[in-house]
Amino acid sequence: MSKLKYKNINVHYTDQGKGEVMVLLHGFLEDLSMWDEVLKSLATSCRVICVDLLGHGSTENLGYIHSMEDQAAMVKHVLDHLGITNCDLAGHSMGGYVALAIADLYPSIVTGLCLMNSTALPDDQAKKRNRDRGIRAVKQNHKTFIRLAIPNLFSEENREVFIKEIKEITDKALSMSQQGIISALEGMKIRKDRTHILKNSSFPVFMIIGKKDPALDYLSLLRQATLENIEKVVFDDGHMSHIENREALISALEYFKNMSLSQ
């Protein structure tokens, strides 16, 4: 893992492989290690950059709110540091929101966009209220919040199947600071509607959807995926496709990489 300074904080990232660049962005309560198994395949045929987002993993907090624009600017700083001017973006959940913000703010660098268990829609009022409840819970006891939140990202039947993996993810997340969690929740709550990126993109868009995703509305995702220029794959499981559908996910990301190369 490498690090660099950004606005007086340490940002951590990895850079593996050679060739066309794919940037992988993890989700809420995760870190760049979520991509370890995916990397074993992708880094044999392209250059893969993984970044610990603000307040996650080994990257420090920047402020009380980490907006998706804040996260995008930090990722762009990493790419500028590495001399990368064109890349595919693949983001899981919150990482998808960050990828959309990058595509919005810096469209010239994006050659392809993959939303993995993610949406271009903003939080509706009910979801915003849930974020506020989550923030209050984190302020009371952020470790309890983590222990409750992570199993609920899996489909109901998979919470028993992946007990070991859930414990591993939870143990890593427990090292997050209370403020890092709050800053992410606040940032996701205020994120913009970026469906215009899906409608108007000059680059290919690929959506990876979980049919039993507890965190996102399945039918809403299907509607987004019907837009022109978008391809999709649907898995039968939950929000954590990199665990619940690992081999199929690797194949899907390989397909996404080839989509971009064929443009």
Phi, psi and omega per residue, in radians:
M1 nan 2.444 3.126
S2 -1.966 2.841 3.098
K3 -2.463 2.739 3.026
L4 -2.589 2.876 3.136
K5 -1.535 2.438 3.042
Y6 -2.502 1.997 -3.116
K7 0.873 0.771 3.070
N8 1.210 0.273 3.000
I9 -2.079 2.798 3.078
N10 -1.546 2.262 3.069
V11 -2.015 2.332 -3.095
H12 -1.981 2.513 -3.107
Y13 -2.698 2.900 2.991
T14 -2.182 2.711 -3.090
D15 -2.487 1.878 -3.067
Q16 -2.326 2.599 3.078
G17 1.469 3.115 -3.109
K18 -2.386 2.734 3.063
G19 1.906 -2.620 3.110
E20 -1.011 2.549 -3.001
V21 -1.723 2.303 2.956
M22 -2.117 2.259 3.105
V23 -1.821 2.179 -3.116
L24 -1.897 2.197 -3.075
L25 -2.077 2.126 -3.071
H26 -1.326 3.037 -3.117
G27 -1.739 -3.062 3.124
F28 -1.066 2.366 -3.125
L29 1.177 0.244 3.118
E30 -2.001 -3.090 2.988
D31 -2.582 -3.119 -3.033
L32 -1.106 -0.284 3.126
S33 -1.168 -0.258 3.110
M34 -1.060 -0.376 -3.085
W35 -1.617 0.084 -3.004
D36 -0.932 -0.842 -3.098
E37 -1.210 -0.661 3.115
V38 -1.098 -0.705 -3.106
L39 -1.027 -0.639 -3.092
K40 -0.989 -0.572 3.120
S41 -1.561 -0.926 -3.005
L42 -1.119 -0.659 -3.046
A43 -1.251 -0.104 3.058
T44 -1.401 -0.284 -3.059
S45 -2.269 -0.058 3.073
C46 -2.733 2.996 3.104
R47 -1.577 2.190 -3.042
V48 -2.060 2.144 3.085
I49 -1.885 2.206 3.037
C50 -2.058 2.418 -3.068
V51 -2.225 2.351 2.931
D52 -1.337 2.031 -3.120
L53 -1.220 2.882 -3.083
L54 -0.927 2.270 3.112
G55 1.332 0.093 -3.110
H56 -2.134 2.666 3.108
G57 0.990 -2.240 -3.114
S58 -1.741 0.107 3.083
T59 -1.563 2.356 -3.026
E60 -1.415 2.978 3.112
N61 -1.371 2.544 3.120
L62 -1.849 -0.522 -3.108
G63 -3.014 -3.042 -3.117
Y64 -1.209 -0.583 3.078
I65 -2.084 2.229 2.978
H66 -1.822 1.581 3.123
S67 -1.183 2.844 3.097
M68 -1.123 -0.511 3.064
E69 -1.203 -0.664 3.051
D70 -1.057 -0.807 -3.134
Q71 -1.101 -0.741 -3.125
A72 -1.090 -0.746 -3.139
A73 -1.119 -0.635 3.110
M74 -1.174 -0.774 3.119
V75 -1.092 -0.728 3.107
K76 -1.053 -0.641 3.088
H77 -1.078 -0.742 3.093
V78 -1.081 -0.800 -3.124
L79 -1.116 -0.713 3.090
D80 -1.088 -0.727 3.112
H81 -1.031 -0.629 -3.114
L82 -1.552 -0.023 3.126
G83 1.280 0.447 -3.100
I84 -1.611 2.146 -3.112
T85 -1.956 -0.203 3.106
N86 -2.507 2.389 3.140
C87 -2.814 2.715 2.884
D88 -1.489 2.544 3.111
L89 -2.073 2.258 3.021
A90 -2.247 2.147 -3.103
G91 -2.238 2.356 3.091
H92 -1.629 2.143 3.030
S93 0.949 -1.984 3.098
M94 -1.001 -0.597 3.079
G95 -1.068 -0.532 3.045
G96 -1.186 -0.665 3.090
Y97 -1.103 -0.686 3.112
V98 -1.172 -0.737 3.111
A99 -1.058 -0.703 3.095
L100 -1.114 -0.686 3.115
A101 -1.148 -0.676 3.078
I102 -1.092 -0.782 3.139
A103 -1.097 -0.556 3.126
D104 -1.310 -0.789 -3.044
L105 -1.458 -0.588 -3.044
Y106 -2.301 1.028 -2.998
P107 -1.074 -0.468 -3.050
S108 -1.183 -0.326 -3.099
I109 -1.588 -0.193 -2.969
V110 -1.629 2.163 3.094
T111 -1.844 -0.211 3.108
G112 -3.001 2.639 -3.083
L113 -2.337 2.182 3.081
C114 -2.071 2.099 3.051
L115 -1.757 1.942 -3.097
M116 -1.825 1.957 -3.095
N117 0.891 0.861 -3.059
S118 -2.520 2.972 -3.069
T119 -2.476 2.651 3.066
A120 -1.542 -0.140 -3.128
L121 -1.404 2.646 3.048
P122 -1.389 3.015 3.004
D123 -1.138 2.353 2.964
D124 -1.420 3.135 -3.050
Q125 -1.102 -0.667 3.128
A126 -1.125 -0.724 3.137
K127 -1.174 -0.658 3.099
K128 -1.094 -0.693 3.091
R129 -1.122 -0.666 3.070
N130 -1.106 -0.686 3.076
R131 -1.056 -0.773 -3.131
D132 -1.101 -0.688 3.070
R133 -1.109 -0.700 3.099
G134 -1.084 -0.730 3.136
I135 -1.088 -0.745 3.099
R136 -1.095 -0.702 3.123
A137 -1.134 -0.698 3.130
V138 -1.118 -0.696 3.139
K139 -1.149 -0.526 3.103
Q140 -1.337 -0.829 -3.132
N141 -2.857 1.691 -3.032
H142 -1.218 -0.446 3.135
K143 -1.252 -0.664 3.056
T144 -1.126 -0.718 3.090
F145 -0.986 -0.806 -3.129
I146 -1.084 -0.820 -3.087
R147 -1.098 -0.539 3.118
L148 -1.467 -0.615 -3.005
A149 -1.260 -0.739 -2.962
I150 -1.173 -0.805 3.099
P151 -1.027 -0.529 -3.091
N152 -1.320 0.009 3.045
L153 -1.547 -0.235 3.125
F154 -1.618 2.696 3.008
S155 -1.074 2.687 -2.994
E156 -0.974 -0.765 -3.105
E157 -1.230 -0.450 -3.098
N158 -1.426 -0.142 3.120
R159 -1.177 -0.425 3.045
E160 -1.552 -0.649 -3.097
V161 -1.115 -0.665 -3.023
F162 -1.949 0.706 -3.137
I163 -1.000 -0.779 -3.111
K164 -1.085 -0.809 -3.117
E165 -1.157 -0.670 3.109
I166 -1.084 -0.711 3.115
K167 -1.128 -0.730 -3.135
E168 -1.096 -0.784 3.128
I169 -1.121 -0.751 -3.129
T170 -1.089 -0.786 -3.128
D171 -1.044 -0.702 3.098
K172 -1.167 -0.777 -3.097
A173 -1.124 -0.505 -3.126
L174 -1.118 -0.269 3.091
S175 -1.464 -0.126 3.097
M176 -1.194 2.594 3.066
S177 -1.361 2.685 3.055
Q178 -0.974 -0.740 -3.091
Q179 -1.174 -0.618 3.107
G180 -1.055 -0.690 3.130
I181 -1.198 -0.823 -3.140
I182 -1.063 -0.777 -3.110
S183 -1.052 -0.655 3.115
A184 -1.219 -0.775 3.123
L185 -1.069 -0.752 3.110
E186 -1.108 -0.705 -3.128
G187 -1.179 -0.717 3.114
M188 -1.178 -0.601 -3.104
K189 -1.103 -0.576 -3.055
I190 -1.787 0.170 -3.059
R191 -1.174 2.692 -3.056
K192 -1.454 2.785 2.937
D193 -1.255 2.087 -3.131
R194 -2.107 0.553 3.076
T195 -1.129 -0.391 3.100
H196 -1.105 -0.462 3.071
I197 -1.123 -0.739 3.131
L198 -1.173 -0.667 -3.075
K199 -1.298 -0.612 -2.930
N200 -2.006 0.128 -3.033
S201 -1.162 2.523 3.043
S202 -1.627 -0.034 -3.123
F203 -2.004 2.774 3.126
P204 -1.194 2.523 3.102
V205 -2.129 2.361 -3.096
F206 -2.257 2.282 3.130
M207 -2.013 2.313 3.062
I208 -1.914 2.066 -2.943
I209 -2.133 2.383 3.026
G210 -1.749 2.149 -3.077
K211 -1.104 -0.547 -3.119
K212 -1.949 0.570 -3.133
D213 -1.138 2.009 -3.122
P214 -1.282 -0.291 -3.022
A215 -1.656 -0.352 -3.051
L216 -2.303 2.651 3.136
D217 -1.401 2.035 -3.060
Y218 -1.035 -0.800 -3.093
L219 -1.163 -0.614 3.078
S220 -1.098 -0.723 3.118
L221 -1.129 -0.717 3.110
L222 -1.085 -0.679 3.117
R223 -1.120 -0.717 3.102
Q224 -1.099 -0.640 -3.078
A225 -1.312 -0.130 3.105
T226 -1.478 -0.143 -3.138
L227 -1.142 2.644 3.128
E228 -1.051 2.560 3.090
N229 1.381 0.113 -3.134
I230 -1.994 2.318 2.957
E231 -1.959 2.803 -3.093
K232 -2.537 2.788 2.909
V233 -2.327 2.431 -3.127
V234 -2.025 2.175 3.048
F235 -1.744 2.779 -3.057
D236 -1.469 -0.022 -2.963
D237 -1.960 -2.615 -2.923
G238 -1.686 -2.545 -3.004
H239 -1.420 -0.331 -2.991
M240 -1.815 1.134 -3.038
S241 -1.063 -0.495 -3.132
H242 -1.220 -0.216 3.066
I243 -1.980 -0.858 -3.066
E244 -1.222 -0.459 -3.091
N245 -2.421 0.851 -2.924
R246 -1.006 -0.927 -3.070
E247 -1.143 -0.723 3.111
A248 -1.141 -0.609 3.109
L249 -1.136 -0.771 3.127
I250 -1.023 -0.768 3.095
S251 -1.081 -0.691 -3.139
A252 -1.144 -0.698 3.131
L253 -1.234 -0.581 3.032
E254 -1.106 -0.732 3.106
Y255 -1.090 -0.773 3.104
F256 -1.027 -0.756 3.122
K257 -1.043 -0.733 -3.137
N258 -1.244 -0.547 3.031
M259 -0.992 -0.821 -3.103
S260 -1.154 -0.734 -3.106
L261 -1.152 -0.479 -3.078
S262 -1.424 -0.151 -3.122
Q263 -1.253 nan nan
